[in-house]
Amino acid sequence: MAKAFGIVTSSGSHIHVEGMQDYRPIGSFSFLGRYRMIDFPVSNLSNSEIDRIQVYIQQNPRSLAEHLGTGRHYNINSKRGKLQLLFTEDSRINDIYNTDMAGYAAHLDIIERMHQDYVVIVPSYMVYKQNFEQLLDTHIESKADVTMLYHKVDNADRSYRNCHIMKLNRQRGLKELVRNDGASADENIFMDTYVMKRDVFVKLIKKATALSSVYTLSDIVTHEAESMDIRGVAHKGYFAAVTDIKSYYEANLELLNTELTEDLFSKDWPFYTKTTDSCPVRYFEGCKVKNSMVANGSLIEGSIENCVVGRNVEIGRGAVLKNCVVLAQAVIGEGVYLENQVIDKWAKITNVKKIVADADKPGYVRRNDVL
């Protein structure tokens, strides 16, 4: 395989998950009770033998930095590999300056010093499985300047809001990138994933910063679509984009479907995460659990159905949870009824006995809240 280094980007200012993102970046979101969102792009890169990885962080970096650590749990070779966290200043005066390109420009000297000839750029707010070794081979064989990954969907009118749509010509060459406004169902959703030579990437950074202080990588790629050979490659398999609280809720719960889970997870392509040693789940007499994922350390006395429950969660006697995503360390008291809810970490629900939301607009209980 031709040598490449990896870049994992932050979500950018066009993606914001209200509530949860106030406390941490999307890459640090809990997923399926035991993973973090960042685990999927980093594991894809590691499994593809890309072990020099830069992770860009814009704000609230503590939880992500603690989780990533040295990268050892991602099976990154400790002698030749390196997981590097690169922080960019958060320009709170105006969020339009918080772009991926601003981060790349701030660390351009580091990018230019990389010994690898190619770069693979992946997002932290999407979940999918991809062999980048194969994608890199496809890029080299095509002799394209830039290769971009997309996923064809039939529900873009209802989902993937604020993601970009790839408009392609008959040869799968890029015509333009446009923001998904829900006008059409059948679209090619751009997966914010690029493959290109390092030198091409550096030229794009320099040109983008010269043209506009608020340009993103997608902006400069669209600008150069006519003068460069930019091609799309279709992704196959499970794909989810977390762009708001609804998509986060749905991505967790839809993987309770065994067929989808088996499509994403396989023995020959593991997804790594930081392990947390604790006791197995304790199911008390009289509890009921149906079609749910429950992480270790939790205590279940009540009833849960179609739920994803994180580590060390307590669900009291007589409590009923349906279609809920409960993050670590939350406490659900006796006799509480919850339906279609996302419960953030360390939340405690004891006095309020019933919280129900519509499945199309799931409710959210903030971190550390006491209800």
N, C-alpha and C positions, 0 to 999 in steps of 0.2 A: 504494500500500500504506500502511495506517495505520502510523505509526512505532512501532517496538518496539526494546527493547534485549534482549540475550541474557545468560543466566547459564549457565555450565557448572559443574556441581557435582562435588565429589569423590564417591567411591563410598559413603561412609558406613560406620558401624561394622558394619552387617549384611552387608557384602560384604568378604571377605578372601581374597586369593590367597596361600596359604601359600608361603613361600620368596621368590618374586619381589617381593612387596609389602613385604618387610623392607627393601628397598633403595630403592624408589621408589613413588610413587603409581601406581594403575592407568592413569591418563591418560598416563603416561610409558612404558608398556610398548611394546616394539617389536611391530609387526604387519606381517606379510607381508614381513619383511626390510628394508623401507625406510620404513615409516610409523610413527607413534606413535598410540596409541589416541585421544589428544586431537585428532588431525588431523581425525577424522570429524565430531564435533559442531561444531568451529570452522568447518570448511569448509562444512557445511550452513548455518550461520548466515550466513557471508559470501556464499555463493551466493544466499541469500534476501534479500540487500541489508540485512542486519542487521549494521552495522559498529561498534556500541558493545557490547562484549562483556566481561563480568566472569568471570574464572576463579577459583574458590575452591579453595584448597590448604590441607590440614590438616597434613601432615607430610612430611618428606623432600623439600623443594621444589626442590632445586638442579637436578636433571636436567630437570624440567618447565619451570622458569623459563628455563633455557638454551635449551631447544628452542623455546619460544614467542617469546622475544625481544620485539620491538616489534609482532609480528603482521604485518609487511610481507609475508612469504611466503604469507600467507593472502588476499592481494588485498584487504586492508582499506584503505579510502580514508584516506590519511595526513593529510588536512586535516580531515575531519569525523568520521572513525572513530577508535576507540581500543580496544586490547586491554589490559585492566587485570587484574593479578594481585592477589588479595586473600587475605592469609594469616590463618589463625585459629590460636589457641593450641591446642596438643595437650595435653589434660588426661589425662596418662598415669596419674594416680591411679585413675581409673575411666573406662573407655572409653565408658560409656553417655552421657557428656556430649559426646562427639565427634559431634554431629549436624549435618546441613545447616542446621537452624534456628538453631543456635548461631552458625554463620558469618553467616547473614543478619542476626541480631540484633546481632552485633558491628559490622556495617557498615551498619546501618539508615540512618544519616545519608546515606551515599553513595547508597543506593537511593532515598531520598526526594528527592534532588536531581536525579535523572535526568529529562531533559526529555521522554522518550518516554512515551506514554500506556499502552503495553502492555509486558509482559515475556514472553519465551519462555525456559523453563527446561529444560535438557537435561542428561543424565548423561555422564560421561566413561568409563564402563565398558561402554558398548553401541556396537555398530557397525551403522549403517543409513544409508540415504539418505532425506532428507525435505525437501520444499520447504515451509519455514515460512511463506512468503508465502501459499500456498494454505491452510495450516492456520489462519493468523491470519484470513484472510477467512471461513473456515468458522465460526470462533469468533464473529466480529463479527455475521455474519448470523444465527446461532442465538440471540444475545442471552443466552448462558449466562454465569454468573459465572466458571466455570473449565472449560476444555477439556483433556482428558487423552488422550494417545496410547497405544494398546495394539496388541498383535500376537497374533492368534489362532494357537495352536499345537496340535499333536496329540501332543506328547511331553513334557508338563509333568511326567509321572511319572518321567521319566529325566533331564530337564535343567531349567535355570532355577531351581535350588534357591536359596532365600533371596530370589528376586525376589518382587514382589507380584503378586497376581492381582486383576483388576478384576471384581467382581460387579456386573452391570448389570441394569437392568429392561428392559422391552420397548422403551422409548423411548431406550435406551442411556444412561440416567441412572445415575449411580453409586449403588449400594446400600452397598458397603463395599469396602475393600482388605484382603486377607488375605495372609499370608506363604505362599508355595508350599512345601508339605511333601511333594509328590509323591503325593498321594492320588488325583489324577485326571489323565488324559492330555490331554483337551480343555479348554483353559483360555484365558482372555484375559490374557496377560502384560502388565502395566503397564510401559511403557517409560521411566518416571521423567521423562516429558516433559509440561510444563504450559504452557498459554497463559492469561493473565488480564490484567486491567488492573493497572497498577502500584499504584493505590490499594487494590485488593482484596488484592494481595500484601502490602502494608504492614499492612493490618488483620489478615491471617492471622498474620503474624509477631508482632504485638503480642499477639494473643489466645493464640497458642501459648505464648509465654514467660510469660504470666500464668497459664496452666493448669498447665504443667509445664516444668521445666528440661531434661527429656530428650525432649521432643516433637520429632518430625521434621515436615517439610512433609506427608508422607503421613499422619501421625497427625492433624494438625489438619484436613486435607481430609476424612478419614474422619469425624472428629468433627462436621464441619459439613455432612455429606452430606444430612441431612434438611432443613436450613434454607436451603441454597444450591442453585442450579441448576448442578450439576456433571455434565458429559457426557463420554462416551467417543467417540473417533474411531479407526477401524481403520486401521492402517498396512499397506501392501502392499509386497512386495518383500523383499529379503534383510534378515535381522535376526539378530544374535548378541549374547549377553550374557556377559561374562567375569566369572564369579563365583567360580571356583576354577581350579586348575591344569589340570584336565581340560577345562573349557570354553574356556580359552585355547588349549590344544593343539588341540582340535577346530575352533575357529573359524579358526585359521591353515590347517590342513590341508584343511578342506572347501572353501576357496576355490581349491584346485588344480583343482576342478571348473570347467570353462570356462563352463558355463551359469550357475552361481552368480556367478562373477566378472563376467560380462557384465551380470548383473542389478544388481550393486552399482556397477560402474564404467561411466561413459558419457562421451562427449566433451562433452556439453552440461552435465555436472555434475561438474566435476573435484574431486578431493580433493587438497588442497595439503599440502606438508610442507617441512621445512627441508632444502635440498639439501646433499649432501656430495660434493664433487668428488674423484674418485679414478679409478684405471684401470678399464677393463672387466674382467669376470671372465676369469681365465686358465684354460683347460681344457688340461691336460697330456695327452700321448699315453698312451693306455691307460685313461683315465678313462671312466666311464659315468654318464650323467645321464638319469633318466627321470621325467617328470611332476613336476618340481620348479621352485621359484622360487629363483633365486640372485642376491643383490644384488651391486653393483659392488665391485671391490677384492678379491674372494675368489680363492683359489687351490685348484683342484680337481684332485687327482691320483688319488683313489680313486673309489668308486662311491656314488651317492646315488639313492634312489628314494622318491617321494612325500615330499619334504622341502621345508621352507622354510629358506633359509640367509641370514643377515644379511650385513652389510658386513664386508669384510676378514677373512673366516673362512678358515682353512687346514685342508684335509682331505688327509691324507697318503696316500702310495702304499699300495695294498692295503687301505685303510680302507673299510668298508661301512656306510652309514647307510640305514635304512629307517624311514619314518614318523617323522621327527624334525623338531623346530623348534630351529634353532641360531641363537643371537643373535650380535651383532657381536663381532668380535675373538677368538672362540673358536678353539682349536687342537685338532684331532683327529689324533692321531699315526698312524704307519704300522701297518697291520694291526689297527686297532681296529674292533670290530663293535658298532654301536649300533642299537637298535630301540625305537620308542615312547618317545622321550626328549625332554625340553625341556632344552637346554643354555644356561645363562645366559652373560652377557657375560664375556669374559676367562677363561673356564674352559679348562683345559688337560688333555686326557685322552691320556696316552701310555703309562703303565705298566699300567693296567687295560685288558685287551684285549677284554673282552666285557661289555656292560651291556644287559640285555633286560628290558622290563617288559610287562605286559598292556596292551592298547590301552585298556581301560576304566579303568586306573589308571596313566597314563603316569608315567615316572620324571622326576626333576628333579635336575640337577647345579647346585649353587649358583655364584653369581658369584665369580670369582677362585679357585675351587677348583682344586687340582692333583691329578689322580688317576693 
